[in-house]
Amino acid sequence: MNGGTGWKTRPDNLYVSHAKKFAYRFGWIEVAYKPENKMISFMKELEPKKKARINVFYTTQTIGTCLDHPKKGKTQLFRKGVSLEQLGKIFENPRYHSNKGYYVKK
């Protein structure tokens, strides 16, 4: 397709493509794709019996990380407006501090 409407040129599809590349590079497994929510999810075991999840809301470039915090227990951290560079850093280390976001304790 041309005219900016094809798969390769849409910003949200580019974001998904990068998310999948980073996930593969750092050992994450795709576990859910929910086009109705514009979200794709990945999981990884960070420590024995401690799994983490990254939810990528690709149209808003919002990333949700769900993991066990050493002091706070099970938490969710949401970061809005995440750049592709920051996205890579989050897949490398889901505890990456981007200084933007908020957390929710389960």
N, C-alpha and C positions, 0 to 999 in steps of 0.2 A: 504494500500500500504506500501511497505517497501523500503529500500535503499535510504531514504532521499527525495523521490519525492512525498510523500503523503501530503494531506491537512494539517495534524497536524504538519508536520516537516518543511514546507516551511517558511522561515523567513517573507515574505510579508503576508502570511495568519495568522501567529502568530501576526503580527502587527495589522491586521484588527480585529482579535479576541479581542485583548486588547483594541483597540479603541472602539469597541462595548460595552465591559464590562464597560469601564470608562464612556461612554456616558450614559448608562443605570443608573449607580451609581449616576451620577450628574444631571440627568433629561434632557438630550439632546435627540432629536428625529432624527432618520435617515431620510434624505429627498432625497438623491440621491446616486446611486451607478453607476459609469461609468467605467466598466472594460477596455474600450478602452483607457481611460486616467489614469488608475490605481489609481482611486480616489473614496473615499466615503465621503459623507458630512452629517453634523448634524446641527440642529438649536435648539435655545432655546431663550425664552424671558427673558432678564436679568432685564429689567425695563419695566414698562407699555409702550407699543408701541415701544419698542426698542429691536429688535431681534439681535442676534449674530449668526454667522455661523462659523463652523470649517470644513475645507476641509483637509482630510487626504490623502496625496499622498504616498501610502504605500510602494512602491518599493524603493523610495528615502528617505523615512522617513522625508518628508517635510510636515510641517503643515502650513496651511493658516488660519488665523483668520480674520473675517470681522465683524467689529463692529463700533459703534458710539463712537469716542473719545471725551471726554468732551471739549477739546480745538481745536482739529484738524478736527473735523467732522467725516464723514464716512471714515474709513481707512481699509486697508488690511495689515496684518503683516505676513510675511513668515519666518519660522524658518526651517533651514536645519539640517539634521542629528539628529533629536530629539530622545532621548532615551525613553524607555517605562516609566521610572520614570517621565521624563519631560512631556510626553504625558498625564499622569494622572494629573499632576499639571495644564496643560493647560485646560483640561476638567473641572477641579475644578474651575479654574479662568482663562478665556481666556485672561486676561490682565497680566498673569504671565510673569515676566521678566526673560528670559533665557540667556540674554546677547549674543544671537546669532540670527541674522535675520535682515531683512530689511522691511520697510513698504512702501506702495504705497497709496497715497491719491487719492480717487475717484473724 
